[in-house]
Amino acid sequence: MTGRLLRKLRLRLGIAAPKVAVRTHLAWYWRWLGVALMLALSAALAAWMYDAGRRFAGFDRGEADIELTELKREMAGTLAELGRLRAIANASDAKLAIERTAQAQLAKQIRGLEQDNARLREELAIFENMLSADARNARPLSIQRLKVGSDAMPGEYRYRMLLLAGGRRDRDFVGRLELLVSVQQEGKNVMMVLPEKGEDGSAAFRVGFRHFQRVEGVFRINPKARVQTVQVRVYEAGVEQPRVTQSVAPGDG
């Protein structure tokens, strides 16, 4: 019994005894720190290898960023130049429109002056004839150059005439005008008298002159109606019967 116990002790404590391994114990946070460090190194290595691969393939991100910045700068310059050119073009268009408007207004003024000049020449000729010796026996009152025509607005008509007093006169002619407008409306003929009742004192229909007077005015009717004729009557103050009458159709004269 004793011998068996000794053999067991020799096996455990002798040369043939089992080997014992001694290991150093590390805290868990050091282990995690090592793992994180290894992961960071792996990520950095992977990024370097990726960038190196792109450079090897002919793509450099740094150069691409520089080129992109340069392109953005050139685009900004191009947009600025485009804005400047557009501003110049708009200013040119506005100037051209102003010049065209000014030319149109000038042409309109020239036409108006030419018409005024022709009218004045005609009136001067009439006035010279009136004062000539042959005109001394002319009618004491006449209507010259009576014209009636449609105006700008629908249903609006403008009339023009020249009242002429012939012979020698020692006083002014004072009186009034009356317009009889024959209108066709809805298949019926209607006669309008202007000025209407209550408008006898209207300045537009009063006349007063020594030798001649140019008369111009506007009357209005229903835009759906049509003027057939217009008769002008000239009354002397205090006289019930017209001194002279004349009729004209729109556009005549």
Buried (B, 14 or more C-beta within 10 A) or exposed (E): EEEEEEEEEEEEEEEEEEEEEEEEEEEEEEEEEEEEEEEEEEEEEEEEEEBEEEEEEEEEEEEEEEEEEEEEEEEEEEEEEEEEEEEEEEEEEEEEEEEEEEEEEEEEEEEEEEEEEEBEEEBEEBBEEBEEEEBEEBEEBBBBBBBBBEEEEEBEBBBBBBBBBBBEEEEEBEBBBBBBBBBEEEEEEBEBEBBEEEEEEBEBBBBEBEBBBBBEBEBEBEEEBEBBBBBBBBBBEEEEEBBBEBBBEBEEB
